[in-house]
Amino acid sequence: MIPLAWLILASSSFAQHEHCGYPIEPVHAELRVEPDRVVVDAEGESTIWIEEILAVNPLPPTQWPPAILSRAENYVGAHFRLSADGVRLKGRLAEASFVQRPWQVYEQGRVRLRVIYPPVEPGSKLSGEVDFYEDYRLASSAEAGKGPLPYAEGYKTLLHAGSRRFELKPGAVAFEMDSAEARPGAAARGLVAFREGALAVLKTSSSWPALAALALLLSPLPPSRRRAVMGLLILAAGVCVSVLPLPRVAVWAAGLAAAAAAGGWLGRKASEVLAISALGVLGAFWGAEAWPWLPSAAPGAGLRAAAAMGTTAAVALALAAGGAAVRAELRRLKIVSESHSAEIFERRRRLAATALFLVCLLGAAQGAGR
């Protein structure tokens, strides 16, 4: 009886899942009026984009093929209709990315899109209609019949425009506002650049092994103030000077250098050179990742410096967290064996460095093969 009951329940659950279709979550969008353009950044759960909208699997993290970019641009243009003083604005998809964390599988992740519109006159009225996933909602409603619509609360867009917040959903898809309300000042644009610099670190999981290796290298004893300042300056310089995107294999190469430094296989001096080199490459990579998302068509020195500060802050926090974890392990080892804790710790440090080296080697091999 128990196996039969389990099978019945499992079949019912599977049927319900099939009926529900893809999970639907609200789209988060930000509208910003900049001096030389209007920008809309939209972000949504990736499953429906991969399966229904873009119809491509696997979806590349960046550098989407032209056909996929065109499909995404046409979809956003049809479902985010923006006007200035009653005149419809034509948007251009400038950036697109698919972010998937290491713990996410299949199509799980986030799709992020940036659409650029022409500049608008000061004092103009912005209005629009937003109905992402509306065609899929209608199809799901027809399939559900008289039953409740699966994921009904997910069919909406949460639009942020300056100090204004709009919740756009079926039956209430329109918004209107003065363009001045969505026009940030210099300080607000600096904060956006700072945020994008930090996000460049958080959203590129391929760089995390290199950060882990650097945290391993810098623990349990932190570097001298001079070396720390030198490392941060090289990191910030890499963020500021980089414009063209680096291939992903460069990030894995930086991870290999950082892991070799953490393992101490080539001596102390060589480890310092490897660590500094890894920071420079990582900074250039993160700078290129942040560049397209900065709040200007041609970001100046101030915005780039703000992005570098965001990247540096995110890296410092990550290294501090990693260092705290390493020091906690050392304290634990001292409880287990006071006399042999240092020896055990060094053995485990080299083992962890070897594991990170292998992870980066596999990532580099996969990146070079693409």
C-alpha positions in Angstrom: 0.0 0.0 0.0 2.7 2.5 0.9 4.6 2.2 -2.4 1.3 2.4 -4.3 0.3 5.5 -2.4 3.7 7.1 -2.9 3.4 6.5 -6.7 0.0 8.1 -6.8 1.2 11.1 -4.9 4.3 11.4 -7.1 2.3 11.1 -10.3 -0.1 13.8 -9.0 2.8 16.1 -8.2 4.4 15.5 -11.6 1.1 16.2 -13.4 0.7 19.4 -11.4 4.2 20.5 -12.2 3.6 19.8 -15.9 0.4 21.9 -15.7 2.0 24.8 -14.0 4.7 25.2 -16.6 7.7 27.4 -16.1 8.2 29.3 -12.8 7.2 33.0 -13.3 8.8 35.7 -11.2 8.4 39.5 -11.5 10.7 41.3 -13.9 12.7 44.0 -12.2 13.4 47.1 -14.3 15.2 50.4 -13.8 14.5 53.4 -16.0 17.1 56.2 -16.0 17.3 59.4 -18.0 21.0 60.2 -18.6 22.5 63.3 -20.3 23.1 61.6 -23.6 20.4 58.8 -23.6 17.6 57.0 -21.8 18.4 53.6 -20.3 16.2 50.7 -19.3 17.8 47.8 -17.4 15.6 44.8 -17.1 16.3 41.6 -15.2 14.2 38.4 -15.0 14.4 34.7 -14.0 16.0 32.9 -17.0 13.9 29.8 -17.5 11.1 31.3 -19.4 13.5 33.4 -21.4 15.5 30.4 -22.4 12.6 28.1 -23.2 9.9 30.4 -24.5 11.3 33.8 -25.6 14.8 33.2 -26.9 14.5 29.4 -27.6 18.2 28.7 -27.1 19.8 26.3 -24.7 22.4 26.6 -23.5 22.3 30.4 -23.3 25.9 32.0 -23.4 26.8 34.1 -20.4 27.7 37.0 -22.7 28.4 37.8 -26.4 25.1 36.4 -27.6 24.8 35.5 -31.3 23.1 38.2 -33.5 20.0 36.2 -34.0 19.5 35.8 -30.2 20.1 39.5 -29.6 17.6 40.4 -32.3 15.0 38.1 -30.8 15.6 39.6 -27.3 15.5 43.2 -28.7 12.2 42.6 -30.5 10.6 41.0 -27.5 11.6 43.9 -25.2 10.5 46.4 -27.8 7.0 44.7 -28.0 6.5 44.4 -24.2 8.2 47.6 -22.9 6.7 50.4 -24.9 8.2 53.8 -24.0 7.2 57.2 -25.2 8.3 60.8 -24.6 5.6 63.5 -25.0 3.4 60.9 -26.7 6.0 59.9 -29.3 7.1 56.3 -29.3 10.8 55.8 -28.7 12.8 53.2 -30.5 15.1 51.2 -28.2 18.3 49.3 -29.1 19.5 46.3 -27.1 23.0 47.3 -26.1 23.9 44.6 -23.6 22.7 41.2 -22.7 23.9 38.6 -20.2 22.9 35.4 -18.5 24.2 35.0 -14.9 24.1 31.5 -13.4 25.6 30.8 -9.9 27.5 27.6 -9.3 24.6 26.2 -7.2 22.1 26.8 -10.0 21.3 24.1 -12.5 19.6 23.6 -15.8 18.0 26.9 -17.0 18.1 28.6 -13.5 19.7 32.0 -13.4 19.1 35.6 -14.3 18.8 37.3 -17.7 19.9 40.9 -17.7 19.2 43.3 -20.6 20.1 46.9 -21.2 18.0 48.8 -23.8 19.2 52.3 -24.9 16.8 54.9 -26.1 17.6 58.3 -27.7 17.9 61.3 -25.3 14.8 63.3 -24.3 14.3 67.0 -23.8 14.3 68.3 -20.2 10.8 68.7 -18.9 9.3 66.1 -21.3 6.8 63.6 -20.1 7.7 59.9 -20.1 4.9 57.3 -20.4 4.8 53.6 -21.2 3.1 50.3 -21.1 4.9 47.2 -19.7 3.4 43.7 -20.1 6.2 41.1 -20.0 5.1 37.5 -20.4 1.5 38.6 -21.3 1.3 36.2 -24.2 2.4 33.3 -22.0 0.0 34.4 -19.3 -2.9 34.3 -21.8 -1.9 30.8 -23.0 -1.5 29.6 -19.4 -4.9 31.0 -18.5 -6.5 29.2 -21.4 -4.8 26.0 -20.4 -5.8 26.3 -16.7 -9.5 26.9 -17.7 -11.5 27.7 -14.6 -8.7 26.8 -12.2 -6.3 29.2 -10.6 -3.5 30.5 -12.8 -0.2 29.1 -11.8 2.4 31.7 -10.6 -0.3 34.4 -10.9 1.7 36.8 -8.7 4.7 36.6 -10.9 3.1 38.3 -13.9 4.2 41.8 -13.1 7.1 44.3 -13.6 8.5 46.2 -10.7 9.8 49.4 -12.3 12.2 51.7 -10.5 12.6 55.2 -11.9 14.4 57.7 -9.7 12.3 58.1 -6.6 9.2 56.6 -8.3 8.1 53.0 -8.0 5.6 51.3 -10.2 4.0 47.9 -9.9 2.8 47.1 -13.4 0.6 44.0 -13.8 -2.3 42.7 -15.9 -5.0 45.4 -16.0 -2.6 48.1 -14.8 0.3 48.1 -17.3 0.7 51.9 -17.9 2.9 54.5 -16.2 3.6 58.2 -16.6 6.1 60.5 -15.1 8.2 63.7 -15.6 11.5 62.9 -17.2 13.2 65.0 -14.5 12.1 62.4 -11.9 14.2 59.7 -13.6 17.2 62.0 -14.2 19.9 61.3 -11.6 22.4 63.9 -10.5 26.2 63.4 -10.6 26.3 61.9 -7.1 23.5 59.4 -8.0 25.3 58.4 -11.2 28.4 57.9 -9.1 26.5 55.5 -6.8 25.3 53.6 -9.9 28.8 53.2 -11.1 30.0 52.1 -7.7 27.2 49.5 -7.6 28.1 48.2 -11.1 31.8 47.9 -10.1 30.8 45.8 -7.2 28.4 43.7 -9.2 31.1 42.9 -11.7 32.8 40.9 -9.0 29.6 39.3 -7.6 28.1 38.2 -10.9 31.2 36.6 -12.4 31.5 33.3 -10.6 34.5 32.3 -12.8 36.6 34.7 -10.8 35.6 33.3 -7.4 38.3 30.6 -7.3 41.0 33.2 -7.9 39.5 35.3 -5.0 39.5 32.1 -2.8 43.2 31.5 -3.6 44.1 35.1 -2.8 42.3 34.8 0.5 44.2 31.6 1.2 47.5 33.3 0.3 46.8 36.3 2.6 45.9 34.3 5.6 46.4 33.8 8.5 48.8 36.8 8.5 47.7 39.8 6.4 50.2 41.4 4.1 52.1 44.6 5.1 50.3 47.9 4.6 52.7 48.7 1.6 51.9 45.5 -0.2 48.2 45.8 0.5 48.1 49.3 -0.9 50.1 48.3 -3.9 47.7 45.4 -4.6 44.6 47.5 -4.3 46.1 50.2 -6.6 47.0 47.6 -9.3 43.4 46.2 -9.0 41.9 49.7 -9.3 44.2 50.6 -12.2 43.1 47.4 -14.0 39.4 48.4 -13.6 40.0 52.0 -14.8 42.0 51.2 -17.9 40.0 48.3 -19.2 37.4 48.8 -21.9 37.5 45.8 -24.2 36.2 42.5 -22.7 38.7 39.9 -21.9 38.2 36.3 -22.7 37.0 34.1 -19.9 40.2 32.0 -20.2 42.1 35.1 -18.8 40.1 34.9 -15.6 41.0 31.2 -15.2 44.6 32.0 -15.9 44.5 34.6 -13.1 43.1 31.9 -10.9 46.0 29.6 -11.8 48.5 32.3 -10.9 46.7 33.0 -7.6 46.5 29.3 -6.7 50.2 28.8 -7.5 50.9 31.8 -5.2 48.8 30.4 -2.4 50.5 27.0 -2.7 53.9 28.7 -2.4 55.4 26.2 -4.9 57.7 28.8 -6.5 58.9 30.6 -3.5 57.9 33.8 -1.7 59.1 36.3 -4.2 57.5 34.5 -7.1 54.2 34.2 -5.1 54.1 37.9 -4.7 54.6 38.5 -8.4 51.9 35.9 -9.3 49.4 37.5 -6.8 50.0 41.0 -8.1 49.7 39.8 -11.7 46.4 38.0 -10.9 45.0 41.1 -9.3 45.9 43.2 -12.4 44.2 40.7 -14.8 41.1 40.4 -12.5 40.8 44.1 -12.3 40.9 44.5 -16.1 38.3 41.7 -16.5 36.0 43.2 -13.9 36.5 46.7 -15.4 35.5 45.5 -18.8 32.4 43.7 -17.3 31.3 46.9 -15.6 32.0 49.3 -18.4 28.9 48.7 -20.5 26.6 49.1 -17.5 28.0 52.5 -16.3 25.5 55.4 -16.4 26.8 57.1 -19.5 27.4 56.3 -23.2 31.0 57.5 -22.7 31.9 57.1 -19.0 34.4 59.7 -17.8 37.2 59.5 -15.3 34.8 60.1 -12.4 32.4 57.3 -13.2 35.3 54.9 -13.9 36.9 55.8 -10.6 33.6 55.1 -8.8 33.4 51.7 -10.5 36.9 51.0 -9.4 36.0 51.9 -5.9 33.0 49.5 -6.0 35.1 46.7 -7.4 37.8 47.3 -4.8 35.3 47.3 -1.9 33.7 44.1 -3.1 37.1 42.4 -3.4 38.2 43.7 0.0 35.1 42.3 1.6 35.5 38.9 -0.2 39.1 38.6 0.9 38.2 39.6 4.5 35.5 37.0 4.6 37.9 34.4 3.2 40.6 35.4 5.6 38.2 35.1 8.5 37.3 31.6 7.4 40.9 30.6 7.2 41.8 32.0 10.6 38.8 30.2 12.1 40.1 26.9 10.7 43.6 27.6 12.2 42.0 28.3 15.6 40.2 25.0 15.3 43.4 23.2 14.5 45.1 24.7 17.5 42.4 23.2 19.7 42.9 19.8 18.1 46.7 19.9 18.3 48.6 22.9 19.7 52.0 21.6 18.8 51.2 20.4 15.3 48.6 23.0 14.2 51.0 25.0 12.1 52.2 21.9 10.2 48.7 20.6 9.6 47.5 24.1 8.5 50.3 24.4 5.9 49.5 20.9 4.6 45.8 21.8 4.2 46.7 25.2 2.7 48.7 23.4 0.0 46.0 20.9 -0.6 43.3 23.7 -0.9 45.6 25.5 -3.3 46.0 22.4 -5.4 42.2 21.9 -5.6 41.7 25.5 -6.7 44.5 25.1 -9.2 42.8 22.1 -10.7 39.4 23.9 -10.8 41.0 26.8 -12.7 42.9 24.4 -15.0 39.6 22.8 -15.9 37.9 26.1 -16.4 40.8 27.3 -18.7 40.6 24.1 -20.7 36.9 24.5 -21.2 37.2 28.2 -22.0 39.9 27.6 -24.6 37.9 24.8 -26.2 35.0 27.2 -27.0 
